[in-house]
């Protein structure tokens, strides 16, 4: 047994990704020797008003760039296109996982941010822009405005549309009680700020119980949300991948 398996053997790791997306992350921790439990904290739903997204897809060829900030945005937007993704439109993705989701649907990706946040994406897009591009940004309904502000600062005209919304799945509170009542929280994975907020909301006594949490974070944006809720023990992945999250936890141990 290698060192990774020795360190993780017998340790419980709770994976909080949406049920349809948890497989790879759960498998990575299980392969490293952890006892994996699932607590889906996000359910992805269509936007409350689907018309703006449908209109954006119908007119997608009129934009210079489409910018994707999550695999969920890719999966919500691309199937709505009336035909193949327009060759005249360049595509940017916030990270490798988002880029892979686009490529799996036949979309060529021209820019992939190595730093998976708005600042990193703006920085890597800047050399490719003249400053007057029309940018389409399908995104989560609760997305922050950082990316829009950054692109507009470069002179771009940005059209942001809600591609999906997220909610806490039914049964999450009962599942959390099953996992944590009378037991220390321990290691829990977080792959978005929304998952952090939903997790915190499951605890009436969060101020006391936050000390028990050891958080595995997928990146800087999620880590900032954890710190906002006063989580002190955070193992942050150096890149947004299941393997990197495992390595972060091993390094912390």
RAZINOR-V747616 format. One record per residue. RES is the residue in three letters. SS is DSSP state (helix for helix, strand for strand, loop for the rest). PSI is psi in whole degrees, 0 to 359 (none if undefined). Layout:
# RAZINOR-V747616
res:RES ss:SS psi:PSI
res:RES ss:SS psi:PSI
This chain:
# RAZINOR-V747616
res:UNK ss:loop psi:131
res:UNK ss:loop psi:175
res:UNK ss:helix psi:321
res:UNK ss:helix psi:312
res:UNK ss:helix psi:324
res:UNK ss:helix psi:318
res:UNK ss:helix psi:325
res:UNK ss:helix psi:348
res:UNK ss:loop psi:126
res:UNK ss:loop psi:355
res:UNK ss:loop psi:134
res:UNK ss:strand psi:134
res:UNK ss:strand psi:122
res:UNK ss:strand psi:122
res:UNK ss:strand psi:126
res:UNK ss:loop psi:10
res:UNK ss:loop psi:159
res:UNK ss:loop psi:147
res:UNK ss:helix psi:321
res:UNK ss:helix psi:355
res:UNK ss:helix psi:0
res:UNK ss:loop psi:344
res:UNK ss:helix psi:309
res:UNK ss:helix psi:317
res:UNK ss:helix psi:317
res:UNK ss:helix psi:318
res:UNK ss:helix psi:323
res:UNK ss:helix psi:317
res:UNK ss:helix psi:322
res:UNK ss:helix psi:319
res:UNK ss:helix psi:334
res:UNK ss:loop psi:2
res:UNK ss:loop psi:358
res:UNK ss:loop psi:156
res:UNK ss:strand psi:108
res:UNK ss:strand psi:132
res:UNK ss:strand psi:149
res:UNK ss:strand psi:135
res:UNK ss:loop psi:81
res:UNK ss:loop psi:126
res:UNK ss:loop psi:358
res:UNK ss:loop psi:134
res:UNK ss:strand psi:126
res:UNK ss:strand psi:127
res:UNK ss:strand psi:159
res:UNK ss:loop psi:159
res:UNK ss:loop psi:153
res:UNK ss:loop psi:322
res:UNK ss:loop psi:106
res:UNK ss:loop psi:349
res:UNK ss:helix psi:315
res:UNK ss:helix psi:322
res:UNK ss:helix psi:317
res:UNK ss:helix psi:320
res:UNK ss:helix psi:320
res:UNK ss:helix psi:320
res:UNK ss:helix psi:321
res:UNK ss:helix psi:331
res:UNK ss:loop psi:19
res:UNK ss:helix psi:329
res:UNK ss:helix psi:350
res:UNK ss:helix psi:356
res:UNK ss:loop psi:156
res:UNK ss:loop psi:324
res:UNK ss:strand psi:147
res:UNK ss:strand psi:130
res:UNK ss:strand psi:121
res:UNK ss:strand psi:132
res:UNK ss:loop psi:5
res:UNK ss:loop psi:158
res:UNK ss:helix psi:327
res:UNK ss:helix psi:320
res:UNK ss:helix psi:318
res:UNK ss:helix psi:310
res:UNK ss:helix psi:336
res:UNK ss:helix psi:325
res:UNK ss:helix psi:310
res:UNK ss:helix psi:317
res:UNK ss:helix psi:344
res:UNK ss:helix psi:348
res:UNK ss:loop psi:139
res:UNK ss:loop psi:339
res:UNK ss:loop psi:194
res:UNK ss:loop psi:154
res:UNK ss:loop psi:130
res:UNK ss:loop psi:129
res:UNK ss:loop psi:337
res:UNK ss:loop psi:350
res:UNK ss:loop psi:125
res:UNK ss:strand psi:157
res:UNK ss:strand psi:136
res:UNK ss:strand psi:145
res:UNK ss:strand psi:145
res:UNK ss:loop psi:343
res:UNK ss:loop psi:179
res:UNK ss:helix psi:320
res:UNK ss:helix psi:319
res:UNK ss:helix psi:318
res:UNK ss:helix psi:319
res:UNK ss:helix psi:322
res:UNK ss:helix psi:320
res:UNK ss:helix psi:314
res:UNK ss:helix psi:327
res:UNK ss:helix psi:341
res:UNK ss:loop psi:15
res:UNK ss:loop psi:18
res:UNK ss:loop psi:126
res:UNK ss:loop psi:133
res:UNK ss:loop psi:128
res:UNK ss:loop psi:329
res:UNK ss:strand psi:128
res:UNK ss:strand psi:122
res:UNK ss:loop psi:129
res:UNK ss:loop psi:329
res:UNK ss:loop psi:115
res:UNK ss:loop psi:65
res:UNK ss:loop psi:177
res:UNK ss:helix psi:317
res:UNK ss:helix psi:317
res:UNK ss:helix psi:321
res:UNK ss:helix psi:318
res:UNK ss:helix psi:317
res:UNK ss:helix psi:318
res:UNK ss:helix psi:337
res:UNK ss:helix psi:327
res:UNK ss:helix psi:314
res:UNK ss:loop psi:345
res:UNK ss:loop psi:358
res:UNK ss:loop psi:147
res:UNK ss:loop psi:337
res:UNK ss:loop psi:359
res:UNK ss:loop psi:21
res:UNK ss:loop psi:150
res:UNK ss:strand psi:121
res:UNK ss:strand psi:131
res:UNK ss:strand psi:130
res:UNK ss:strand psi:88
res:UNK ss:strand psi:132
res:UNK ss:strand psi:176
res:UNK ss:strand psi:150
res:UNK ss:loop psi:329
res:UNK ss:loop psi:22
res:UNK ss:loop psi:147
res:UNK ss:loop psi:163
res:UNK ss:loop psi:3
res:UNK ss:helix psi:316
res:UNK ss:helix psi:317
res:UNK ss:helix psi:313
res:UNK ss:helix psi:316
res:UNK ss:helix psi:318
res:UNK ss:helix psi:322
res:UNK ss:helix psi:328
res:UNK ss:helix psi:336
res:UNK ss:loop psi:359
res:UNK ss:loop psi:5
res:UNK ss:loop psi:152
res:UNK ss:strand psi:115
res:UNK ss:strand psi:128
res:UNK ss:strand psi:109
res:UNK ss:strand psi:131
res:UNK ss:strand psi:145
res:UNK ss:strand psi:122
res:UNK ss:strand psi:335
res:UNK ss:strand psi:164
res:UNK ss:strand psi:162
res:UNK ss:strand psi:145
res:UNK ss:strand psi:164
res:UNK ss:loop psi:125
res:UNK ss:loop psi:150
res:UNK ss:loop psi:138
res:UNK ss:loop psi:355
res:UNK ss:helix psi:320
res:UNK ss:helix psi:318
res:UNK ss:helix psi:320
res:UNK ss:helix psi:321
res:UNK ss:helix psi:319
res:UNK ss:helix psi:319
res:UNK ss:helix psi:322
res:UNK ss:helix psi:325
res:UNK ss:helix psi:346
res:UNK ss:loop psi:122
res:UNK ss:loop psi:16
res:UNK ss:loop psi:144
res:UNK ss:loop psi:144
res:UNK ss:loop psi:307
res:UNK ss:strand psi:211
res:UNK ss:strand psi:129
res:UNK ss:strand psi:136
res:UNK ss:strand psi:145
res:UNK ss:strand psi:127
res:UNK ss:loop psi:10
res:UNK ss:loop psi:155
res:UNK ss:helix psi:326
res:UNK ss:helix psi:319
res:UNK ss:helix psi:322
res:UNK ss:helix psi:311
res:UNK ss:helix psi:318
res:UNK ss:helix psi:321
res:UNK ss:helix psi:312
res:UNK ss:helix psi:320
res:UNK ss:loop psi:349
res:UNK ss:loop psi:348
res:UNK ss:loop psi:119
res:UNK ss:loop psi:333
res:UNK ss:loop psi:43
res:UNK ss:helix psi:319
res:UNK ss:helix psi:323
res:UNK ss:helix psi:318
res:UNK ss:helix psi:343
res:UNK ss:helix psi:335
res:UNK ss:helix psi:339
res:UNK ss:helix psi:347
res:UNK ss:strand psi:130
res:UNK ss:strand psi:111
res:UNK ss:strand psi:130
res:UNK ss:strand psi:115
res:UNK ss:strand psi:142
res:UNK ss:loop psi:343
res:UNK ss:loop psi:185
res:UNK ss:helix psi:320
res:UNK ss:helix psi:316
res:UNK ss:helix psi:322
res:UNK ss:helix psi:321
res:UNK ss:helix psi:320
res:UNK ss:helix psi:321
res:UNK ss:helix psi:316
res:UNK ss:helix psi:327
res:UNK ss:helix psi:332
res:UNK ss:loop psi:19
res:UNK ss:loop psi:30
res:UNK ss:loop psi:128
res:UNK ss:loop psi:329
res:UNK ss:strand psi:102
res:UNK ss:strand psi:125
res:UNK ss:strand psi:109
res:UNK ss:strand psi:128
res:UNK ss:loop psi:144
res:UNK ss:loop psi:343
res:UNK ss:loop psi:155
res:UNK ss:loop psi:76
res:UNK ss:loop psi:156
res:UNK ss:helix psi:317
res:UNK ss:helix psi:321
res:UNK ss:helix psi:326
res:UNK ss:helix psi:321
res:UNK ss:helix psi:314
res:UNK ss:helix psi:323
res:UNK ss:helix psi:318
res:UNK ss:helix psi:317
res:UNK ss:helix psi:317
res:UNK ss:helix psi:322
res:UNK ss:helix psi:328
res:UNK ss:loop psi:none
